[in-house]
Each structure stands twice: as structure tokens, then as C-alpha cells.
């Protein structure tokens, strides 16, 4: 059975999720930006006797991948992401500066490429990889059909959608991807976004002004 722990990290208040199934877990969008945030994740894994199996990135904006270097060093796991975001990964040091963030982040170039239709497994859970470009060229969603939940990154929020005015964004591409890839999921599917509170497919079908 899938269980989910949410942390809110870094100055942009990004949602980092630990998805757990039995003694195994995956981290989706590790946004840890300092030692305290990194230790909070490691302490949770240790305290709950978990084995980290996967590090997954919905996209390569700085606030969603800041902690990948720490996890690679601590647990020996490469992050998995879409190769169409590789340019964003190379530009992580510049993203820190562009967003006016404190600290530093090295470029992310060593990752395992995943794409639409791939699957990720840990414990008895399977996550289907769904390409949802538009907020970034390589935007991904991780969908668990058995648990009716989708980790959607910054593609869609409650009553809103992701920004498309930053590098690689495209408004029409994002809206089309949301309509054809996310809103076609079962209506009760819980959407876990990269910021703020969860929503559902049905609520966004009914009330989201950007896609109605």
C-alpha cells in the first residue's frame, strides 16, 4: 500500500514527496537546499527503516532537483528525469542566480533518462511515467493507478497551471498536455503538485479557469 510523506523545502516552498511501499521508497522532486533539509530527509528514511530505491524528477528547475547531488552522494542513486530537460540541468548554477536564491547548485548532467510510457517500481508499487511538457520541455508526471494518485510537478495546481514564461516553457503545449494526459485520468485521481495543496482531476475539470 502506497503511503506518502510531504516535505516543504527551499525558499520557493517546493513539495518534496517520499512515496513508501513497505520497506522501500522513492523520492519525487528532492528540493533540499541546505544541510538541515537534507538531514530531515535522511532522518525520516532511517527512522522509518526505509530503503531508498528511486530518485525521480518531474522536471529540472532548481527547486525540484536541488537535493539530487546529496542523494547521489549519500545513497548512490542517480536521479531519473526526462532528457529533454538536460539543458535545464546544465544551467542549474545559472538558475540559482536567475531566481535570486541563496547558495549554489552544481550542474546536473549524470541522470538516467526516462520518458512517456516507462514504469518505475518499488515495493509492490508501479508508477507510470507520463510526459506533460509545457512548463518545461521534459515535464513528467508519475501516476500510480492502484492508489489513484499522480505526482504532477508544476504542470497543474489547484485552479491554476504552471508558469510558461521561463526557459523552455510553452503555454499552448502545457494546456494541451494537461487536457490530453492529466484530465483524462480517472476523476478521483489525487493530483500532488510541486507547490501548495493537492487537488483532483475532477476539481480541475470543473473549476480550473485555464483549461475549462
MOGIZI-V949369 format. One record per residue. N is the residue number from 1. OMEGA is omega in degrees with one decimal (none if undefined). Layout:
((N | OMEGA) (N | OMEGA))
This chain:
((1 | -177.1) (2 | 172.1) (3 | -173.1) (4 | 173.7) (5 | 178.8) (6 | 168.2) (7 | 174.3) (8 | -170.5) (9 | 171.3) (10 | -174.8) (11 | -178.8) (12 | 176.2) (13 | -178.1) (14 | 177.6) (15 | 171.3) (16 | -176.5) (17 | 166.9) (18 | 178.5) (19 | -172.9) (20 | 172.5) (21 | -174.6) (22 | -178.3) (23 | -179.0) (24 | -179.2) (25 | 172.9) (26 | 174.0) (27 | 178.2) (28 | 177.9) (29 | -179.5) (30 | -174.7) (31 | -176.1) (32 | -173.2) (33 | -179.9) (34 | -175.8) (35 | -178.9) (36 | -179.9) (37 | 176.9) (38 | -179.3) (39 | 178.1) (40 | 178.3) (41 | -179.3) (42 | 178.5) (43 | 178.5) (44 | 179.2) (45 | -178.4) (46 | -176.8) (47 | -178.6) (48 | 175.0) (49 | -177.6) (50 | 169.6) (51 | -179.9) (52 | -177.5) (53 | -173.5) (54 | 170.4) (55 | -170.5) (56 | -179.1) (57 | 175.9) (58 | 175.5) (59 | -171.2) (60 | 166.3) (61 | -169.3) (62 | -174.3) (63 | -178.7) (64 | -176.2) (65 | -174.2) (66 | -175.7) (67 | -176.1) (68 | -179.2) (69 | 177.4) (70 | -177.7) (71 | 177.3) (72 | 179.3) (73 | -174.6) (74 | -172.0) (75 | 178.1) (76 | -177.5) (77 | 171.3) (78 | 171.9) (79 | 174.3) (80 | -176.1) (81 | 179.6) (82 | -177.5) (83 | 177.7) (84 | 173.8) (85 | -174.8) (86 | 177.9) (87 | 176.2) (88 | 178.5) (89 | 178.4) (90 | -175.7) (91 | -178.8) (92 | 177.0) (93 | 178.6) (94 | 177.4) (95 | 177.4) (96 | -179.2) (97 | -174.9) (98 | 179.9) (99 | 177.5) (100 | -175.3) (101 | 175.6) (102 | 173.9) (103 | -173.2) (104 | 173.4) (105 | 176.7) (106 | 177.1) (107 | 176.2) (108 | -179.8) (109 | -176.9) (110 | -179.3) (111 | 176.3) (112 | -175.9) (113 | 173.7) (114 | -175.9) (115 | -177.2) (116 | 177.8) (117 | 175.5) (118 | 176.5) (119 | 177.3) (120 | -180.0) (121 | 169.7) (122 | -170.6) (123 | 175.2) (124 | -177.3) (125 | 172.6) (126 | 173.9) (127 | 174.9) (128 | 179.0) (129 | 179.8) (130 | 177.7) (131 | 178.1) (132 | -177.9) (133 | 175.1) (134 | 171.3) (135 | 169.2) (136 | -178.1) (137 | -175.1) (138 | -178.4) (139 | -179.2) (140 | 168.4) (141 | 176.5) (142 | -170.3) (143 | 174.4) (144 | -176.9) (145 | -176.0) (146 | -177.5) (147 | 178.8) (148 | -179.5) (149 | 178.3) (150 | 175.2) (151 | -165.5) (152 | -179.9) (153 | -178.1) (154 | 179.6) (155 | -176.6) (156 | 176.3) (157 | 176.7) (158 | 178.5) (159 | -177.6) (160 | 175.6) (161 | -178.3) (162 | 175.8) (163 | 175.5) (164 | -178.2) (165 | 176.4) (166 | -168.9) (167 | 176.3) (168 | -178.7) (169 | 176.8) (170 | -172.3) (171 | -176.5) (172 | 177.6) (173 | -179.2) (174 | -178.8) (175 | 179.4) (176 | 179.9) (177 | 177.4) (178 | -177.4) (179 | -172.6) (180 | -175.0) (181 | -176.2) (182 | -176.5) (183 | 172.7) (184 | 173.5) (185 | 179.3) (186 | -172.6) (187 | -179.4) (188 | -179.1) (189 | 176.3) (190 | 178.5) (191 | -179.4) (192 | -173.4) (193 | -179.7) (194 | 177.5) (195 | 173.6) (196 | -166.1) (197 | 175.6) (198 | 173.2) (199 | 179.4) (200 | 177.0) (201 | -178.1) (202 | -179.9) (203 | -179.1) (204 | 172.9) (205 | -172.2) (206 | -165.2) (207 | -176.8) (208 | -174.8) (209 | -177.9) (210 | -173.5) (211 | 180.0) (212 | none))
